[in-house]
Amino acid sequence: MRAIDLTNVTWRKSSYSNPDGGNCVEFAPNLPAVVPVRDTKNPAHGTLIFGLAAWSEFVGSVKGQ
């Protein structure tokens, strides 16, 4: 698998993130075929990369709760 350049992506904080700064998740919805996700408080700790189908299923599950 090739590396994905994330240096110029636009990160967006999840609407489900805690407004007081805890438990924050950011994602970058502007890449083709993948959605990177990271911890707002610790972005240097790495990024999870989801395929579009997996991301859609995850978001649908979260919205259904």
Backbone bond lengths (Angstrom), bond angles and torsions (degrees), N, CA, C in turn:
res aa  C-N    CA-C-N  psi(-1)  N-CA   C-N-CA  omega(-1)  CA-C   N-CA-C  phi
1 M - - - 1.455 - - 1.523 109.09 -
2 R 1.302 116.47 134.44 1.468 119.71 -178.84 1.535 110.39 -83.96
3 A 1.305 115.28 155.57 1.469 121.18 178.91 1.531 109.64 -71.95
4 I 1.302 115.70 147.79 1.459 122.03 178.07 1.521 108.07 -107.53
5 D 1.316 116.44 126.30 1.467 121.75 179.87 1.526 109.15 -77.93
6 L 1.323 116.86 114.40 1.464 122.36 -178.66 1.524 112.81 -107.74
7 T 1.324 117.47 11.76 1.462 120.00 -175.13 1.523 113.61 -67.42
8 N 1.319 118.43 -28.17 1.468 120.26 -176.98 1.523 114.33 -114.61
9 V 1.328 117.24 16.77 1.469 118.71 179.69 1.522 110.04 -76.22
10 T 1.305 115.81 155.44 1.458 121.95 175.87 1.527 107.79 -99.11
11 W 1.336 115.86 113.82 1.460 121.13 -179.01 1.520 109.96 -85.91
12 R 1.307 115.70 142.37 1.466 122.51 179.56 1.526 108.32 -128.44
13 K 1.325 116.99 131.06 1.457 120.71 179.80 1.525 109.70 -77.43
14 S 1.299 116.06 137.05 1.456 121.42 179.14 1.531 110.80 -63.81
15 S 1.314 116.29 141.70 1.470 120.47 177.28 1.524 110.95 -69.01
16 Y 1.320 117.84 -14.74 1.462 121.70 177.75 1.532 112.05 -88.94
17 S 1.319 117.79 -1.83 1.461 120.88 179.39 1.517 110.47 -70.03
18 N 1.307 114.86 151.33 1.457 122.25 -179.69 1.531 109.40 -69.04
19 P 1.338 119.58 125.24 1.472 121.31 -176.32 1.533 115.15 -67.16
20 D 1.330 119.06 -16.80 1.466 120.19 -178.75 1.527 113.08 -89.67
21 G 1.335 117.25 10.76 1.462 120.43 175.51 1.508 115.14 100.85
22 G 1.321 119.35 -8.28 1.453 121.33 178.54 1.520 111.13 -96.59
23 N 1.313 116.75 157.83 1.456 123.02 176.28 1.520 113.61 51.40
24 C 1.313 117.16 48.51 1.465 121.24 -176.84 1.524 111.08 -99.24
25 V 1.315 114.84 135.95 1.453 122.36 177.71 1.520 108.47 -124.80
26 E 1.326 115.80 136.45 1.462 121.24 176.44 1.523 108.62 -118.15
27 F 1.321 115.48 149.79 1.453 120.02 175.17 1.522 109.04 -139.12
28 A 1.312 115.45 159.23 1.464 121.08 -179.86 1.525 108.10 -117.85
29 P 1.333 116.59 100.12 1.464 120.09 -175.17 1.520 114.88 -83.38
30 N 1.316 118.35 5.25 1.464 120.82 -170.79 1.535 114.67 -103.84
31 L 1.329 117.97 21.79 1.464 120.81 177.69 1.531 109.70 -109.59
32 P 1.326 117.44 145.27 1.463 119.20 178.21 1.534 110.99 -75.90
33 A 1.308 116.33 131.65 1.473 124.28 171.56 1.526 116.38 77.35
34 V 1.327 119.71 -13.30 1.468 121.16 179.96 1.526 110.87 -139.71
35 V 1.337 114.74 158.38 1.468 120.96 174.62 1.533 107.46 -130.26
36 P 1.338 117.93 109.29 1.460 120.80 176.35 1.538 109.91 -79.53
37 V 1.330 115.35 143.94 1.463 122.20 -179.06 1.524 107.68 -133.52
38 R 1.343 116.24 138.43 1.465 119.79 179.24 1.530 110.26 -145.04
39 D 1.316 115.10 165.39 1.462 123.20 176.22 1.530 107.68 -84.14
40 T 1.324 117.77 122.73 1.462 122.13 -178.34 1.524 111.90 -57.84
41 K 1.311 117.15 -40.00 1.463 121.02 -176.25 1.523 112.69 -74.13
42 N 1.333 117.14 -25.09 1.462 121.43 -176.52 1.526 111.55 -135.23
43 P 1.328 118.44 61.76 1.468 119.49 -176.68 1.528 113.98 -63.07
44 A 1.313 117.44 -24.32 1.461 120.46 -179.95 1.530 112.57 -75.83
45 H 1.323 116.82 -10.42 1.470 120.34 -178.62 1.511 113.39 -79.43
46 G 1.298 117.64 -0.06 1.455 120.01 175.63 1.516 113.29 119.46
47 T 1.306 114.10 170.44 1.453 122.56 -176.89 1.516 108.77 -133.94
48 L 1.311 116.10 137.69 1.459 121.31 172.41 1.521 107.33 -92.74
49 I 1.315 116.95 137.91 1.457 121.77 -179.84 1.527 108.15 -114.21
50 F 1.332 116.10 120.03 1.460 122.22 179.00 1.517 109.93 -108.51
51 G 1.315 117.08 143.33 1.456 121.39 168.91 1.525 108.32 -71.36
52 L 1.333 117.22 160.04 1.468 120.52 -176.90 1.524 112.76 -60.50
53 A 1.329 118.13 -40.84 1.467 120.70 -179.73 1.526 111.28 -64.71
54 A 1.326 116.92 -43.89 1.465 120.99 179.20 1.524 110.85 -64.83
55 W 1.336 116.78 -40.95 1.466 120.85 179.39 1.535 110.52 -64.75
56 S 1.322 117.24 -44.33 1.462 121.01 179.33 1.520 111.32 -61.25
57 E 1.321 116.43 -41.38 1.465 120.63 178.40 1.533 110.69 -64.88
58 F 1.326 117.33 -42.87 1.463 121.69 178.64 1.525 110.88 -61.33
59 V 1.336 116.87 -50.21 1.468 120.86 -178.54 1.526 110.19 -62.38
60 G 1.321 117.49 -41.28 1.459 120.49 177.62 1.517 112.27 -61.25
61 S 1.329 116.82 -38.35 1.458 121.23 178.08 1.520 111.62 -67.06
62 V 1.316 116.76 -42.20 1.469 121.03 179.98 1.529 110.13 -65.52
63 K 1.315 117.15 -43.00 1.468 120.72 179.53 1.517 112.60 -65.41
64 G 1.330 116.46 -27.77 1.455 121.07 -178.89 1.518 114.68 -77.66
65 Q 1.333 117.43 -6.80 1.473 120.05 -178.37 1.486 112.15 -87.06
